[in-house]
């Protein structure tokens, strides 16, 4: 016997997820069944749920670096470096 699960979500979230799953050839109900099945197989949430503290530490290190007199490249310098790396890669067959 099948049971029904009802979940309330924001209209925008529902519309977005319907569009996403439709582009994958699924309806939202099937996608939810896939998630539930994956949860059983994983013995929990089938993906990692963590605080994203890594971004904060990078920002803190960058602020400390700048306060200590460190300099960052300008956007023009960064683009020039990327273009040089791409050109070198192309020249070396990468």
Number of C-alpha atoms within 10 A of each C-alpha: 2 4 4 5 7 5 5 6 9 7 9 9 10 13 11 11 15 17 15 14 15 13 10 10 10 14 15 15 12 12 17 13 11 11 14 15 13 15 14 11 11 11 9 11 13 14 9 7 7 6 7 8 8 9 10 10 11 11 11 12 12 15 12 12 13 12 10 9 8 10 10 11 9 9 9 9 11 12 12 12 13 12 12 12 12 13 13 12 11 10 9 8 7 8
